[in-house]
Amino acid sequence: MCGIVGYTGGQQAISVVLEGLRRLEYRGYDSAGVAVVADGALASLKRAGKLANLEKALDETPLASATTGLGHTRWATHGPPTNRNAHPHLDQAGRVAVIHNGIIENFARLRAELEADGVAFVSDTDTEVVAHMLASEVAAGSGLADAMRAVCRRLAGAFTLVAVHADAPDRVVAARRNSPLVVGVGDGENFLASDVSAFIAHTREALEIDDDHVVEITPDTVVVTDTDGAQVPVRGYHVDWDASAAEKDGYDYFMLKEIAEQPKAVANTLLGRIGTGGKLSLDQMRLSDEELREVEKVVVIACGTAYHAGLVAKYAIEHWTRIPCEVELASEFRYRDPVVGRRTLVIAISQSGETMDTLMALRYARQQGARVLAICNTNGSTIPRESDAVLYTYAGPEVAVASTKAFLTQLIACYLVGLYLGQVRGTKWGDEIQAVVRDLSDLPSKVDQVLETMEPVRALARELSTATSVLFVGRHVGFPVALEGALKLKELAYMHAEGFAAAELKHGPIALIEDGVPVVVVVPSPRGRSVLHDKIVSNIQEIRARGARTIVIAEEGDDAVEPYADHIVRVPACPTLLQPVVATVPLQVFACEMASARGFDVDQPRNLAKSVTVE
Ligand code: F6R
């Protein structure tokens, strides 16, 4: 949510900052702006709308040449996405420029105080208070970093702030509290950003910045302090992917590229975790076997697509380990006084590792004494850093706002955790684990197979692109797949879509079905628990009898569904629990094609941002 870049070094700041913003635009695209420090003054430009609007304005009115600057791409919280609410925000004298991600909760009081002192505000944002406060600290004799520390002490809420001052031509200062910030360490240049993709073309060496720390970069130094000004140690890490991983690579959309990358992403998440004889070893599983044996309950917390991965995890974990497993939307978790304690294992699933709802839920769980295992795709992000253990999904950078490869790899990570618990606690025999591991190892090629047969799904999406509503139903692990299919369609094609547990239809939603309504049915394998398969075949008949147009996702060789399917999408046979990995792919392709047929921006759907860093 909001992309932030700061730069100081030997290059033209504006090009480095714009390049960073292009890579961060997925975080917010309501408006964008830049500021540079040139010849003892600030030059700034900002525009409502996508980054392209700002780039066009900069072509028409270039800013002065400068080697220090910052830039922002916004997901609006306070005030509509207009030119004047776009960041950076400047103080009255135009000497300080500040950009912000997050929400300053006490801004109304601070604004009233500043207005009482005669400060005239020019925007509706919470951020502008910071520009005026920094200016007044600097006017009182503080350096920019001291000023930032003093201001942060007075702020409540969540924020990443980055500021430059006209009198400090080679200095950028930033602070964070509950909002992402990383430093990129270059040779004679340094970077600040919401995530590493902003500077990956220049350096792969990054530093983590902790909450309530202030960082000051010059071309040759990085100094990190706490809010009292005491220098603190920092942890560095090497980013293991390069700029090409964050490019479209010839695809029309990042989403298409990321869907196509799924076989590799699934294989990477398994890599190195399966030892000889199928024995699992999970790197960074910092919880001891004894701690895992003590676990009496598992609670999965996550949001959106990651929550759907958690719903699948419940079936696998309970089946393999017999430990009760609850799955909860992270945003609801801490507000209902949940029963968690020392013997609870909380699994926090997050692609970005920065989702505020999930972060707050995990902090609450730890306060209650629970142990937290993060399943995360982003190295060095806050959620894994604050967890007791972590299992990284190696999906590579996911740029499209709609999650695809991250979801499939989250599923794999959940299976690995379930099997690992079964291994440590002895609820699964070695050969049983080995058999599932073999099935997991077959998944990359099965996903590949699905991808090769997607043309009819694309054609069907185009044909149905004028539909007003699409329903998705499934049973068992097919239910979360149905929810995920509906979410993808809502967020990309702006279409009414809902997912249901198939048997629930009869308890109300079946009233939605009228002639021609497309209903996607995720059919479990007939080779699994046959009762499940038989039941869903009855459900298909019920909806078809009421006029629905049925689109059936069924495994190869499942002939029983043919008489009731208007369209069949075949997926390779998999054990029931693993079927979501193959069954979700056609739904991703369907939503992507539907959005493109309806003329919408697949990678940047309206009102959304990739990483939701506010509650
Ligand atoms: C939907 C989607 C979102 C995210 C959710 C959680 O396609 O991407 O629903 O899954 O915002 O994000 P992370 O996984 O970063 O915590």
Boltz pocket constraint, residues with backbone or C-beta under 6 A from the ligand:
constraints:
  - pocket:
      binder: B
      contacts: [[A, 303], [A, 304], [A, 305], [A, 306], [A, 307], [A, 349], [A, 350], [A, 351], [A, 352], [A, 353], [A, 354], [A, 355], [A, 358], [A, 401], [A, 402], [A, 403], [A, 404], [A, 487], [A, 488], [A, 491], [A, 609], [A, 610], [A, 611], [A, 612]]
      max_distance: 6.0
